[in-house]
């Protein structure tokens, strides 16, 4: 679970599925083969770099 919250967007009534953010990880190959950009089961280079807040809530706290 992500520890930061987006109180303003939630107060405005946005659901977690409509809040998007981008992630940046160090990438070596850019096609998901090297594993340097993975966060749990997701690869930033292949699955992202833009994720919804709902997707980020399911990722481990390692980032």
C-alpha positions in Angstrom: 0.0 0.0 0.0 1.3 3.4 -0.9 1.9 5.6 2.2 1.2 9.0 0.5 -2.3 10.2 -0.1 -3.8 12.7 -2.5 -6.3 14.4 -0.2 -7.2 17.2 -2.6 -8.1 14.9 -5.5 -10.2 12.6 -3.2 -11.9 15.7 -1.6 -12.9 16.7 -5.2 -14.5 13.4 -5.7 -12.0 11.7 -8.0 -12.0 7.9 -7.6 -8.6 6.1 -7.4 -9.1 4.7 -11.0 -9.2 8.3 -12.4 -6.0 9.5 -10.7 -2.9 8.9 -12.8 0.8 9.4 -12.1 4.0 8.5 -13.9 6.8 6.5 -12.3 10.5 6.7 -13.2 12.9 3.8 -12.6 16.3 3.1 -13.9 16.0 1.1 -17.1 18.7 -0.7 -19.0 16.9 -2.5 -21.8 13.6 -0.8 -22.0 11.7 -3.9 -23.0 11.3 -5.7 -19.7 14.1 -8.3 -20.1 16.7 -7.0 -17.6 14.3 -6.6 -14.7 15.8 -3.3 -13.4 12.6 -1.4 -13.6 10.3 -3.9 -12.0 8.1 -3.0 -9.0 6.6 -6.2 -7.8 4.9 -7.8 -10.9 4.9 -4.6 -12.9 7.6 -3.3 -15.2 7.8 0.4 -15.6 9.2 0.2 -19.1 6.5 -2.2 -20.4 3.4 -1.7 -18.2 3.9 2.0 -17.7 5.3 4.6 -17.1 1.8 5.9 -16.4 -0.2 4.1 -13.7 -3.5 4.8 -12.0 -3.6 5.3 -8.3 -5.6 2.1 -8.0 -2.8 0.1 -9.7 -0.2 1.6 -7.4 -2.1 0.6 -4.3 -1.6 -3.0 -5.2 2.1 -2.7 -5.6 4.6 -3.5 -2.8 6.1 -0.7 -0.7 9.6 -1.2 -2.1 9.5 1.9 -4.2 
